[in-house]
Amino acid sequence: MYFLSTFLIGLLFGVGLILSGMTNPAKVIGFLDLSGHWDPSLALVMGGAILVAFPAFQLAKKRSKSLLGNEIQLPKKTTIDRKLTIGAVIFGIGWGLGGYCPGPAVTSLISGGMSPFIFTITMLIGLLIGRKYQ
C-alpha cells in the first residue's frame, strides 16, 4: 500500500507540474525576467502550492504519524543560518541558469531531451558534493 500511495502521489505531482507548464524552463526564466516580458504564472502555481501545503503542515504538526502510519519528521531548526543562506543562493543560481528546480527537472526526463538530463545529472553531483560539507 505504501509503494502504491507513494507512486500515485508522485504521479499526481508530476502531472500537475506538466499541466501547469513548470517543466518548461522558459516559464521559470520568464518569471525571473523582471525587466523584459515577465510571466507571473509561476507565482500563481507557488500560491496554489502554499494554499495546499499550509493546512497540511498545520495538521502534520499535531500528529506523530502520517495517514499511512509512518512517523512524521518535521524540521526542528527554524533559524536562518549561514548554511541555509549559502544553499538558497546556490539553488537560486542553478534555478535561474537552468530554468529547472528538482521536481520539474526529474519530471522533464520523460521528454527525452538532453537539457533536463544534463541538469538532473549535475544536480545529483551537487547533492553528493553537498553531503561532504554538511
BELBEL-V526874 format. One record per backbone hydrogen bond with DSSP energy under -1.0 kcal/mol. CO is the residue of the C=O (numbers start at 1). NH is the residue of the N-H. Records with the same first field share a line. If there is no record, write none. Layout:
BEGIN
CO: NH, NH
END
This chain:
BEGIN
1: 5
2: 6
3: 7
4: 8
5: 9
6: 10
7: 11
8: 12
9: 13
10: 14
11: 15
12: 16
13: 17
14: 18
15: 19
16: 20
17: 22
18: 21
21: 24
24: 27
25: 29
26: 30
27: 31
28: 32
29: 33
30: 39
32: 34
36: 38
40: 44
41: 45
42: 46
43: 47
44: 48
45: 49
46: 50
47: 51
48: 52
49: 53
50: 54
52: 56
53: 57
54: 58
55: 59
56: 60
57: 61
60: 63
64: 72
66: 69
70: 66
81: 85
82: 86
83: 87
84: 88
85: 89
86: 90
87: 91
88: 92
89: 93
90: 94
91: 95
92: 96
93: 97
94: 98
95: 99
101: 105
102: 106
103: 107
104: 108
106: 109
107: 110
108: 111
109: 112
114: 118
115: 119
116: 120
117: 121
118: 122
119: 123
120: 124
121: 125
122: 126
123: 127
124: 128
125: 129
126: 130
127: 131
129: 132
130: 133
END
